[in-house]
Structures are given as structure tokens and as C-alpha cells.
Amino acid sequence: METPGTGCSGGIRAKAASGGTPGTSTEEYYMQYRTIQKSGEKLPILGLGCMRLERTPDGKIDTDAAITMVRNAIKSGASYIDSAWIYHDGDNETVVGTALEGEWREKAFLVTKLPSWEVTTRDEMDGYLTEQLRRLGTDYLDAYFLHALTKDRWDNLVSLGVVDFLNQAKADGKIRYAAFSFHDTFDAFQEIIDAYDWDVCQIQYNYLDEECQAGTKGLSYAASRDVSVIVMEPLRGGLLSTNLPAEATAILDAAPVRRTPSEWGLRWVWDHPDVTVVLSGMTSDEQLKENCQTAEMGIAGSFLPEDHAIVQQIRDVFNAAIRVPCTRCGYCMPCPSGVNIPECLAQLNNTSISGDVEYGRFFYDGILIESGYASLCVQCGACEEKCPQKIRIMDYLQEATSLFGR
């Protein structure tokens, strides 16, 4: 294993224990820390994304396994715990709350999210927050996110009084930091960043998604406004860590530095100094151990030029497997029938690369959430007339409808 260096972006290293039952130690890690820009508070660079906590055979959250994972993550130093109203069909927050009973709550940096697409009144915002605090068994949240914002969702929330809601929740001590997670274009991201005094934001970012949604431009823009960035999907839901194309595996096997695919992906994200925390949907002790060991090396600027060259080769392999040559420029939008064309094509590409239809359907449903489905297409052809890439959009939308079922 490579030798850890010094922290960055105000980072330090702190020893933490992992494994075994609470109060025992079988592994020790040196967790790197980076700071929330507006407060100086230090956060571990590795956090636990609770969306993928283990499920039972009937699809429910595995309570015992989830509690163990949350507590082991905290003991390992990965104490940023990320939940949401919708995870595990609404059961996630309650189980996470059970895991954080007693002394565990004060050891965690706990966040959850308002389901932005469900809100229709100002009072509902208070209602959701009150219920989420109850589920999580806490009087306050370290950060509260407006979940999966798009421009339309943001505009709707503003019209309903979300700015007053966030300000009041902070004043009442129910939330410490105001935040949002994001799925739209850079222009929409910039508009949302500029519209409120945010503390934190969350974006999808990995070496395949440099120009996707907020992308590198968004990462830099948030930092320029002193908004700390949490990264989700650093490994594209496991795409960059398991079942790599054979050509990509051969490239890594020939690399002079031996790293697992997960190490390559996480180190690439952590090499960016404007990234504060990287979320990982860890479900096993093995994943936790590997990611904690990788986090010891999560130092901005530590990736060498030859490391970036190897990642570029891997990126090229994945890009060759892309199903649709869509650059998400947005010229096809808006669709007269309400189809979210760029997102439909993006999820078609993700599924083409991964070969995992269930994974693709999860994100297709989760991001579009009953609006924008490909099945809304009426074959009017307006999108194809505007597409600078001359993509056969209508054909691909039919393919997405068949693949994802809507």
C-alpha cells in the first residue's frame, strides 16, 4: 500500500477503529479530513451513502445488517451518514435512527433530504422535516438537503416559500447546514447556487461524468461561492468497480501501480481539492475496509500525470460502449410532450455500459420520478430537428420505453 501523505484543503488525519462489535477495534485507519468552507468544520472525506444498505430477500431493508454497517462506518471514521425520505421505500431513516441511538448520534454527521418533487405547500416542508426528525430519533440534522433538484423543482419550491423554510429551520436549530442535491444542467446548477446562501451541495461526479450535469464546471463554481461539495456516484453505482470491460481490466493489470478498480475511481475524485466528502454505498465489511484504506491516500493533487493517463484509457474504453452519442447539450429540450430526453438517453447509456437493467431502471425511475418518461413520446420529431448530433432520438426513446417499462 502507498504511504499516506499529509491532508489537504485544511485536512488532517485522525485515527479511528473499525470492525467487531461496538467498542472493540480490529482495524485502524487514518481518515483524511476536509473542511466545510463557510464554517471550517472538518468532515471525513469518506461518507456512507445509505441508499444501498443491504436488503432482505423480500426487498426490505435488512435492519441488523444496516445497523452494523452504519456503526462500523462511524467507527472507521466514515462518520458522514447520508439518508433520505424515499430510500428503502421509506424505511431507511427509521433504521438509520435506530443505528444512531445513544452515543452514536453525536459521533455522526447526519444528513437526510426533503423529497422536493412531493412538496405542494409551505406547511408540507415543515411536516416532512418534523417527521424525518422523529424517524431519525434526533432533535437536529447536521445538514438538510433539498433532494434531486432540477430547475423546475427549484422554481416550484421557491414559489412555495422554501427560502423562508430553510432560514426558519436553521434559526430553530433543526438543521445546521442548508444544502441541496442536484440532477440537471450546469446552467440550472449555477442558477440554484446563486439563488441562496447554501452551505453544501451534492453532485454526481466520477471520471465518466466530468461533463455530466453539474460536472467539473459545477464543482469549481460551487467552490468559488464557498459552497462545499459532496460527491455521489463516485463509482457510477459500482460500474467503475465491478465487471469492467475486459479491455479496461487489461489496462489496469498492466499499470505500474497496483490498485483495485475502486481505488482508481475514488482516488480520481479525491484528487480534486474542491471535493469535500465522497459518498460510497458500502454494504460489506470488505468494501468498508478497502474504501477506508483508499481514503488514507485521498489527498488532492497526489495523482500523478501517468495515473491520469491510465484513467483516460479506461474512460476511452467505457465511452466506446456508449449506446447513444448524446452530449446532454439540451438543444432537444423542452419536449412538447414532457419527455426528459437527456436523462432518458443517459440512463439508456448507463445500462448499455453496465449491462445491468435493474440498476438502470432504479436510476431511471428514481431520477425521473413519474415525470419525463420516454413513454410520453408521441413521435412528433421536434427533438430530432433540433439535435446538433442528428441522433435518432425517437428510436432511442422507444428503446428506453421497452427496456425500462415506461
C-alpha positions in Angstrom: 0.0 0.0 0.0 1.2 3.5 -0.7 2.3 5.7 2.2 -0.2 8.3 3.4 0.8 11.9 2.9 -0.5 15.0 4.6 -4.1 16.2 4.4 -5.3 18.9 2.0 -7.9 21.6 1.9 -7.5 22.1 5.6 -7.4 18.3 6.1 -5.9 16.4 9.0 -5.6 12.7 9.7 -7.3 11.1 12.7 -7.1 7.5 13.9 -10.4 5.6 14.0 -11.3 1.9 14.6 -13.4 -0.5 12.5 -14.8 -4.0 12.8 -16.1 -6.2 15.5 -18.8 -5.2 18.0 -19.2 -1.6 19.3 -16.4 -0.6 21.5 -13.9 -3.0 20.0 -11.1 -2.5 17.4 -9.8 -4.9 14.9 -8.7 -2.4 12.2 -7.2 1.1 12.4 -7.4 3.7 9.6 -6.1 7.2 9.3 -9.0 9.2 7.9 -8.3 12.3 5.9 -10.5 15.3 6.6 -11.5 18.4 4.6 -13.4 21.4 5.7 -16.8 22.9 5.2 -15.8 26.2 3.6 -18.3 28.5 5.4 -17.7 27.2 8.9 -14.3 25.5 9.0 -15.9 22.3 10.4 -13.9 19.2 9.4 -15.6 16.3 7.7 -14.2 12.9 6.8 -13.5 12.6 3.1 -15.4 9.2 3.0 -19.1 9.0 3.9 -21.7 6.2 4.0 -24.4 6.5 1.4 -27.3 4.6 2.9 -29.3 4.2 -0.2 -27.7 0.8 -0.9 -27.8 -0.7 2.6 -28.5 -4.4 2.5 -32.0 -5.7 1.7 -33.6 -8.9 2.8 -34.8 -11.4 0.1 -38.3 -9.8 0.1 -36.7 -6.4 -0.7 -37.0 -4.8 2.7 -34.0 -3.1 4.4 -32.0 -5.6 6.4 -32.2 -3.9 9.8 -29.5 -5.8 11.6 -27.0 -5.6 8.7 -27.8 -1.9 8.2 -27.3 -1.0 11.9 -23.9 -2.9 11.9 -22.8 -1.1 8.7 -23.7 2.4 10.0 -21.9 1.8 13.3 -18.9 0.2 11.6 -18.6 3.2 9.2 -18.7 5.6 12.1 -16.0 3.6 14.0 -13.9 3.6 10.9 -14.0 7.4 10.6 -16.5 7.5 7.7 -19.0 9.2 10.0 -20.8 11.2 7.4 -24.2 9.3 7.2 -26.4 10.1 4.3 -30.1 9.1 4.3 -33.3 10.2 2.5 -37.1 10.1 2.8 -37.5 7.7 -0.1 -34.7 5.2 0.5 -35.8 1.6 1.1 -39.4 2.6 0.4 -39.4 5.0 3.3 -37.8 2.7 5.9 -34.3 3.9 5.7 -34.5 6.9 8.1 -36.1 4.8 10.8 -33.4 2.1 10.7 -30.6 4.7 10.5 -32.2 6.4 13.5 -32.0 3.1 15.4 -28.4 2.7 14.5 -27.7 6.2 15.9 -29.3 5.7 19.3 -27.4 6.7 22.3 -23.8 7.8 21.9 -23.8 7.0 18.2 -25.8 10.1 17.2 -23.1 12.6 18.4 -20.4 10.6 16.6 -22.2 11.0 13.3 -22.6 13.9 10.8 -26.2 13.1 9.9 -28.0 14.3 6.8 -31.3 13.5 5.1 -33.3 15.0 2.3 -36.6 16.7 1.6 -38.5 14.9 -1.3 -38.6 18.0 -3.4 -41.0 16.5 -6.0 -43.7 15.7 -3.4 -44.0 19.2 -1.9 -47.1 21.2 -2.7 -47.3 23.7 0.2 -45.0 25.5 2.6 -46.6 23.6 5.5 -45.7 20.3 4.0 -42.0 21.3 4.2 -42.3 21.6 8.0 -44.3 18.4 8.1 -41.6 16.4 6.3 -38.8 17.8 8.4 -40.7 17.1 11.7 -41.4 13.5 10.6 -37.9 12.9 9.5 -36.5 14.1 12.8 -38.9 11.7 14.5 -37.8 8.8 12.3 -34.2 9.5 12.9 -34.7 10.0 16.6 -32.9 13.3 16.7 -33.6 17.0 17.5 -31.5 18.3 14.7 -29.8 17.4 11.4 -26.3 18.3 10.6 -27.3 19.1 7.0 -30.7 19.0 5.3 -30.8 18.6 1.5 -33.5 19.5 -1.0 -33.4 16.2 -2.8 -32.6 15.8 -6.5 -33.2 19.4 -7.6 -33.8 20.4 -11.1 -34.6 23.9 -12.3 -38.3 23.1 -12.4 -38.3 21.6 -8.9 -36.3 24.5 -7.5 -38.6 27.1 -9.1 -41.6 25.3 -7.6 -40.1 25.2 -4.2 -39.2 28.9 -4.3 -42.8 29.7 -5.2 -43.9 27.8 -2.2 -41.6 29.5 0.3 -38.6 27.2 0.6 -36.2 30.1 1.3 -38.2 31.0 4.4 -38.4 27.4 5.4 -34.7 26.8 5.3 -34.0 30.1 7.1 -36.5 29.2 9.8 -35.3 25.7 10.2 -31.8 26.9 10.8 -32.9 29.6 13.2 -34.9 27.0 15.2 -31.8 24.8 15.4 -33.4 21.9 13.5 -30.8 22.0 10.8 -27.2 23.2 10.9 -26.4 23.5 7.2 -28.7 24.2 4.3 -28.0 22.0 1.2 -29.3 20.5 -2.0 -28.6 17.6 -4.2 -28.7 18.0 -7.9 -29.6 16.4 -11.3 -29.9 18.9 -14.1 -27.7 21.0 -16.4 -24.8 23.2 -15.3 -26.8 26.4 -16.1 -29.5 25.2 -13.7 -26.9 24.4 -11.1 -25.3 27.8 -11.4 -28.8 29.5 -11.1 -29.6 27.5 -7.9 -26.1 28.1 -6.3 -26.6 31.9 -6.9 -30.2 31.9 -5.6 -29.5 31.2 -1.9 -26.7 31.2 0.7 -26.1 27.5 0.6 -23.6 25.7 2.9 -23.3 22.4 1.0 -24.4 20.8 -2.3 -24.2 17.3 -3.7 -23.5 16.4 -7.3 -22.8 13.2 -9.3 -19.2 13.1 -10.2 -16.7 10.4 -11.4 -14.2 10.0 -14.2 -17.0 9.3 -16.7 -19.1 12.2 -15.7 -16.8 15.2 -15.9 -19.3 17.0 -18.2 -22.5 15.4 -16.9 -25.0 17.5 -15.1 -23.0 20.0 -12.9 -19.7 18.3 -13.8 -16.3 19.8 -13.3 -17.6 23.3 -14.1 -20.2 22.9 -11.3 -17.6 21.6 -8.8 -15.4 24.6 -9.4 -18.3 27.1 -9.4 -19.6 25.8 -6.1 -16.2 26.2 -4.6 -15.9 29.7 -5.9 -19.0 30.5 -4.0 -17.7 28.8 -0.8 -20.3 26.0 -1.1 -18.8 22.7 -0.1 -19.3 19.8 -2.5 -20.4 16.2 -1.5 -19.9 13.7 -4.4 -22.4 10.9 -5.0 -21.9 8.1 -7.5 -18.1 8.2 -7.5 -18.1 4.7 -8.9 -21.3 5.1 -11.0 -23.2 2.7 -8.8 -20.5 0.1 -8.9 -20.0 0.4 -12.7 -16.4 1.5 -12.2 -15.6 -1.1 -9.6 -17.0 -4.3 -10.8 -17.5 -6.1 -14.1 -15.2 -3.8 -16.0 -14.9 -4.4 -19.7 -12.1 -6.9 -20.4 -10.1 -4.2 -22.2 -10.3 -2.0 -19.2 -9.2 -4.8 -16.8 -6.2 -5.5 -19.0 -5.2 -1.8 -18.8 -5.3 -1.9 -15.0 -3.5 -5.2 -14.9 -0.6 -3.6 -16.9 -0.5 -0.4 -14.8 2.8 0.1 -12.9 0.8 0.8 -9.7 -1.4 -2.0 -8.4 -4.8 -0.6 -7.4 -8.3 -2.1 -7.5 -10.8 -0.5 -9.8 -12.5 1.1 -6.8 -9.2 2.7 -5.7 -8.7 4.2 -9.2 -12.1 5.7 -9.2 -12.1 7.0 -5.7 -8.6 8.4 -5.9 -9.5 10.2 -9.1 -12.4 12.0 -7.3 -10.4 12.8 -4.2 -7.6 14.3 -6.4 -9.9 17.3 -6.8 -9.3 19.7 -3.9 -12.8 21.2 -4.3 -14.4 17.8 -3.3 -15.2 17.7 0.5 -16.8 14.3 1.0 -17.2 11.3 -1.3 -20.2 9.1 -0.6 -19.9 5.3 -1.0 -22.9 2.9 -0.9 -20.9 0.3 1.1 -22.8 -2.9 2.1 -20.0 -5.1 3.4 -17.0 -5.0 5.8 -14.8 -5.8 2.9 -16.0 -2.7 1.0 -15.7 -0.6 4.1 -12.1 -1.8 4.7 -11.0 -1.2 1.1 -12.5 2.3 0.9 -11.1 3.3 4.3 -7.6 2.2 3.2 -8.0 4.1 0.0 -9.2 7.2 1.9 -5.8 7.2 3.6 -4.4 8.2 0.3 -7.2 10.6 -0.7 -5.0 13.6 -1.0 -5.7 16.3 -3.6 -3.0 16.5 -6.2 -1.5 13.2 -5.3 -2.5 11.6 -8.6 0.5 11.6 -11.0 0.2 12.5 -14.7 0.7 8.8 -15.6 -2.2 8.0 -13.3 -4.5 10.4 -15.1 -3.3 8.9 -18.4 -4.4 5.4 -17.3 -7.8 6.7 -16.2 -8.1 8.3 -19.6 -7.5 5.0 -21.3 -10.2 3.4 -19.1 -12.5 6.3 -19.9 -12.0 5.7 -23.6 -13.0 2.0 -23.2 -16.2 3.0 -21.5 -17.0 5.7 -23.9 -16.7 3.2 -26.8 -19.5 1.2 -25.2 -21.9 4.2 -25.1 -25.2 3.4 -26.7 -26.2 6.9 -27.7 -23.8 9.7 -28.8 -25.6 12.2 -26.7 -23.6 15.0 -25.1 -26.6 16.3 -23.0 -26.4 19.7 -24.6 -30.1 20.1 -24.1 -30.9 21.5 -27.6 -33.7 18.9 -27.9 -35.5 20.4 -24.9 -38.1 21.3 -23.9 -40.1 18.3 -25.3 -43.7 19.3 -26.2 -44.9 16.0 -24.5 -42.8 16.4 -21.4 -40.1 13.8 -22.0 -36.8 14.4 -20.2 -34.9 13.4 -23.3 -31.3 13.9 -22.0 -32.0 11.9 -18.8 -33.7 9.1 -20.7 -30.8 8.8 -23.1 -28.3 9.0 -20.2 -29.9 6.1 -18.4 -30.0 4.1 -21.6 -26.3 4.7 -21.9 -25.6 3.7 -18.3 -27.4 0.5 -18.8 -25.6 -0.2 -22.1 -22.3 0.2 -20.3 -23.1 -1.8 -17.2 -25.3 -4.5 -18.7 -27.4 -4.2 -15.5 -31.0 -3.4 -16.5 -32.2 -3.4 -12.9 -29.6 -0.9 -11.9 -30.5 1.3 -14.9 -34.2 1.0 -14.1 -33.6 2.0 -10.5 -32.0 5.3 -11.6 -34.4 5.8 -14.4 -37.3 5.6 -12.0 -35.5 7.4 -9.2 -34.4 10.4 -11.2 -37.4 10.9 -13.4 -39.9 10.1 -10.6 -43.2 9.8 -12.5 -42.4 12.6 -15.0 -40.3 12.8 -18.1 -40.5 9.1 -19.0 -39.7 8.0 -22.6 -43.2 6.5 -22.9 -44.6 10.1 -23.1 -43.1 10.5 -26.6 -45.7 10.9 -29.3 -43.1 10.8 -32.1 -43.6 14.4 -33.2 -39.9 14.7 -34.3 -39.3 18.2 -32.8 -36.3 16.9 -30.9 -34.6 15.4 -33.9 -35.0 18.6 -35.8 -33.1 20.5 -33.1 -30.4 17.9 -32.3 -26.9 19.1 -33.4 -25.7 15.5 -33.3 -28.6 14.3 -35.6 -29.4 11.5 -33.2 -32.3 9.2 -33.9 -33.9 10.3 -30.7 -37.3 8.9 -31.3 -35.9 5.4 -31.9 -33.8 5.5 -28.7 -36.8 6.7 -26.7 -38.8 3.7 -28.0 -35.8 1.5 -26.9 -35.8 3.1 -23.4 -39.6 2.6 -23.1 -39.1 -1.1 -23.9 -36.1 -1.5 -21.7 -37.4 0.3 -18.6 -41.1 -0.4 -19.0 -42.3 3.2 -19.1 
